[in-house]
Amino acid sequence: MNIFAEQKSVVADILIDERAIGRNHPPYIIAELSANHNGSLDRALRLIEIAHAAGADAIKLQTYRADTITLDSDAPDFQIHEGLWAGQTLFELYQGASMPWEWHEPLFRKARSLGLTIFSSPFDRTAVDLLEKLDVPAYKIASFEAIDLPLIRYVASKGKPMILSTGMANAEEIAEAVAMARSSGCTQIALLHCISGYPAPASDYNLRTMLDMRERFGTVVGLSDHTIDNATAIAATALGASIIEKHFTLNRNDGGPDDSFSLQPEDLQSLCRDTRAAWMALGSVDYGLQSSERSNIRFRRSLYFVKDLEAGATITAEAVKSIRPGFGLAPKHLDRVIGSTLACAVRRGTPVRANDLLGWTE
């Protein structure tokens, strides 16, 4: 079976909480709360307020328990030896980072009270069941779960939009995930180009891959960005990213599992502002005069007389010049104006006009 067969289709917008997401709409900004609650419900609630104030479109949680994502084992396979979380077992990391399930309802209630969309990344079927009870409007599949086809099948069966991060997944694995989602009932899919490094350098991103994904898989595309500034996200927006997802926190130095590679509140505000400005700058193909140019068009160059001349005089090269402002004939007519005969007297500093010249026709 060719897993790439019939993957490509017309790219349609997806709809989350009545907000259309696609190439003809401003980028959809997802503020990823992740583990940055740092064990405090009050902090998590405060982060929701910050995301809303910064202008994010959605806040995203992660829904798992340590025992649903790994085993409580200190065997070598379960130990972390390098990176931000070196020295811990997987169980220890996820036990501290997980969002208690009893927090989900108050967090959903808080976000909705602010008009902020809230959804989550489930990591097993029980997490999906919890989120369904909360009437989640969409699902996110995390990069590490992009190869978990049974999970994708179960999420897709709920009929909600699915956003899938592709970090570490190759083209074949992405194709398998998209095919499983579509065959299991999901009709609204977005793929986020992602590098699963924490943090990841901008040089790893190869953002043109995002454009290939849109053509290859026929989905809305975006960026899950793990760089520590906003340049990569802005560049992705300029290339056509419809979704931007970034981790955020109260303070990068607070010591939580994800704090060190997350945006701070002012950075999140800049992300929302600058990616939308980048999208607006894309506009459409338009060679016409723009509103901000209208008052300046008069300062373009045009032809002016630089000597006093009498009626009937022949215009010489020394008598006319291309200068600013732009009230005279266009400079492209200079060769034709030279050698013409004046119909009337002119003074130095007078724009050259067609009716000043005998026999002039446009």
C-alpha positions, 0 to 999 in steps of 0.5 A: 500500500502506498501511504502517500496515495490520496493524501493530497487534497484541497487545503480547507480552513479548520474551525475551532470555536467558530474561529476559522484558521487558514491561509486567509486568516490571521495566524492562530496563536496557541499559548502552551501552558505545558508544565509551567504551572509548576505545581500550583493551580493559582499559577496556572489560572494566572497564566490563563489570564496572561495569555488572554491579556497578551492576545493569544487565541487559545491556551493549551494544556497537557493531559496525562498522569505519570502512570499513563505515560510511562512506568515507575522504574529506574531501569536504564531505559527509563533514566534521563541522562542529558538535557534539561531533565538529566538525572531524573527518571521519566516517571519523576519528570512526568509526575512533577510536570503533569496537570492534575486532572481535578484542575482541568474543570476550573481551568476550562471554566476560567478560560471560557469566562475570558472568551479564550479557547482552551483545549489539550494534548491527551496522551492516552484514551482516559485523557481523551475521555476526561476532555470529552466530558469538558466538551473540548473543542479540538485536540492536539497530538504532541510530537512524541505521540505522532507515531501512536496511531491507536491514540490518533484513531481514538481522538479522530473518532470524536470528530473534533479538529486535530492539530498534530505536531510533527517533531521527529516524525519523518514523511512516512510517519506523518503520512501514516498519522494523517491517513489514520486521522482521516480514515477514523473520522477527522475531517479537520487536520492541521500539521505543525512543523516542529523540532523537538529540542528544548530549546531548539536552534532556529538553524534546525527548523528548515521552515520550507518543510512546512510548505512541502507539508501543506502541498504533500498532505493537503492540510492547514500548516503551522509551527510549534516553536521551541526557539527562545525568541520570536524570529522563527515564528515571524518567519514562519508566518511570512511563509504561510503558517496559519498556526503558531504555538509557543510555550509561555511562563511567568518567569523563565528563571522560575525553575519549572520543567519547561520554564527555561525555554518558554516565553515570558509575558512580554514576549508572548505579547510581542509574538501575538502582535508581530506575527499578526503584523507579518501576516498583514504585511503579506497582503495580496498581489497589488501594484497599485498606490497604497493609502500611505503613499498617496501624500508622497506621490507628489514628491516623485521626480518630474520634468521642470524648466530650469531656465526662463524661456520665451514663447516659440523658443526651442527647449534645450537639454540645459533648459529642462531637468528631471527633479523633485517634485512630481507635478510635471511630465514624467521623466520618461518624456525627457528626450521628447521634450528636448527639441520641442517648441514652447507654446508660451513663455515659462519661468525657471521652476515651472513644471513642464506640462503638455499644453506648454509644448506646441503639437504635443500629444500623449 
